[in-house]
Amino acid sequence: MENFNYFALMYLNDWYWWDKPFSERIGGPDKDDSREAFHEAAKYYKVTRNFSGLENEKRLAAAEALVLGVTGPISEKNACGTVQSLAASFQEKYGKNAISAASKFLWLRFKSPVIIFDSRAIAWLRANKYKIPHNAGYDIYREKWLACFQ
């Protein structure tokens, strides 16, 4: 794979500067700091559009509560179900099944074995001969992503 080392270093840099601080703060003992980190993470990952209907500060409070309400641990056996369940909760609250947002927030909280559902990753997998139907759910995406990763 061309430029593998470059992109690996870029993702490590992203982890160090963005994801790690979000992970440490979201769900932490300081509730105001947790909420601020949740808002910052939603903006950074560009998922705020999924949570409309309430005023700016309040609209993410319910999403944060739903994410923090997920109890771990997340295992290989329940990863897909946990992500899909949180997305369904987002659907119920906000009217949008935000599978990408669910996977991103759960990855920040629990990390592996959650795989971030991302349109760019799907496009790369498709371009590299991993067959992912256009209506594929998280389970198929995760299976193909892991096959590629192996």
Secondary structure as UniProt FT lines:
FT   TURN            2..3
FT   HELIX           4..14
FT   HELIX           15..19
FT   HELIX           20..25
FT   TURN            26..27
FT   HELIX           31..44
FT   TURN            45..46
FT   HELIX           48..50
FT   HELIX           56..68
FT   TURN            76..78
FT   HELIX           79..94
FT   HELIX           99..110
FT   TURN            112..113
FT   HELIX           119..127
FT   TURN            128..129
FT   TURN            134..135
FT   HELIX           138..149
//
